[in-house]
Amino acid sequence: MFETLKPAAPDGILALMSLYRDDPRAGKIDLGVGVYRDESGGTPVMRAVREAERRLHESQATKTYLGLAGDVAFNGLMIGLVFGGDADRARLRAAQTPGGTGALRMLADLIRLARPDATVWAPDPTWPNHLPILRAAGLKIASFPYYDAATGITFDAAIESLKGAAAGDVVLLHGCCHNPTGADLSLDQWAALADFMAGRGLVPFVDIAYQGFGQGLDEDAAGLRLMAGKAPEMLVAASCSKNFSVYRDRAGAAILLGRDAAQADTAFSQLLGVGRGIWSMPPDHAAACVRIVLEDAALRADWQAELEAVRTRMLDLRRDFAEALRRASNSDRFDFIAGQRGMFSRLGLTQEQVRRLRDEHGVYIVGDSRFNVAGLPGDRLDELAARVVSVLA
Ligand SMILES: Cc1ncc(COP(=O)(O)O)c(C=O)c1O
């Protein structure tokens, strides 16, 4: 049967990683891969997570199944983390998932079950994996314009485009730290969008994969919370990969908001059925660690302090890189980098300039000119800025 298959298209970022690995140049710089890096280039286990692992190791007496929703205490804590103290818990239900990707897929399958004809409207650009996940669930996809390199967020054009959506369609939004642009909606824009969507019966589907990486834990969820206050129904895919640095252990949550408790229960029962048909039960380890951290006041405070240091380090790098580019280019062309948030921005280069940056200068960024802010070498920013400016000509 395999003779019917053609090789899958290679993953652009993984291909970039292997090109980087094979590049013998000493001064090469990797700004491609999407994981947080500290100043030594590593992605350490966070202190509080390490302590939680130790406690788990000492206290865990069994590895028997937890159930379809995974760790119920973790799920409750994730609702609190994402929706805050005022969360309307009577209408909210959460299931533990393997990472944010698992949550996206589970919720996409739920949309397909609930409204097989719904179109999911995704921002253009968006995280490249969004589209294959939605497609794999058999959903129709449309896009709305989100960002323009010259002018920033194209809010009016987005609204104009979404006027073409039918009641019951779903709109995919990034909770914060938009990947790949780093350009987030203002709270006024969230409010206007929430009113527009509620008025037209459009269902928000918010992907929040970088909570705590942008403006702060609560600030990063403020738009989503505002939306939840106005939306009768809503879907949220939350990831712990970045903010707890548990990438490979796979923890996240699929959260749904129903019109009332009874509807939430019904939808949740279907959501669990979806999980049953994919992975049956989610993996436990990282979610258990996240639960231990969030339940313990001291561990939680230490986690928040470490996350805050990660966040402010990226802000400093953004500011310093924008300044280095200003000096090198003698222009304000790259000033936007300082004002954007999260782990990514786009330099606004053509594919040819991206290629030259890699081939001539050993600087690796993604083809759409997305770079990982956390990978910026703090002590070589002027040198890096000079390399970027040299490919502009
Ligand atoms: C926008 C966005 N959503 C979701 C994810 C999924 O993360 P994970 O499945 O690793 O938790 C990512 C990871 O890069 C992302 O950038």
The ligand as an SDF file (V2000), in Angstrom:
LIG
                    3D

 16 16  0  0  0  0  0  0  0  0999 V2000
    1.1010   29.8480   17.7840 C   0  0  0  0  0  0  0  0  0  0  0  0
    1.4020   28.5050   18.3380 C   0  0  0  0  0  0  0  0  0  0  0  0
    0.3940   27.7210   18.7230 N   0  0  0  0  0  0  0  0  0  0  0  0
    0.5990   26.4970   19.2240 C   0  0  0  0  0  0  0  0  0  0  0  0
    1.8670   25.9990   19.3610 C   0  0  0  0  0  0  0  0  0  0  0  0
    1.9620   24.5870   19.8790 C   0  0  0  0  0  0  0  0  0  0  0  0
    2.8770   24.3350   20.8230 O   0  0  0  0  0  0  0  0  0  0  0  0
    3.0210   22.8890   21.4860 P   0  0  0  0  0  0  0  0  0  0  0  0
    2.1830   21.9090   20.7660 O   0  0  0  0  0  0  0  0  0  0  0  0
    4.4630   22.5950   21.3960 O   0  0  0  0  0  0  0  0  0  0  0  0
    2.5430   23.0830   22.9030 O   0  0  0  0  0  0  0  0  0  0  0  0
    2.9570   26.7620   18.9600 C   0  0  0  0  0  0  0  0  0  0  0  0
    4.3310   26.2370   19.0560 C   0  0  0  0  0  0  0  0  0  0  0  0
    5.2670   26.6780   18.4760 O   0  0  0  0  0  0  0  0  0  0  0  0
    2.7220   28.0550   18.4350 C   0  0  0  0  0  0  0  0  0  0  0  0
    3.7140   28.8470   18.0430 O   0  0  0  0  0  0  0  0  0  0  0  0
  1  2  1  0
  2  3  1  0
  2 15  2  0
  3  4  2  0
  4  5  1  0
  5  6  1  0
  5 12  2  0
  6  7  1  0
  7  8  1  0
  8  9  2  0
  8 10  1  0
  8 11  1  0
 12 13  1  0
 12 15  1  0
 13 14  2  0
 15 16  1  0
M  END
$$$$
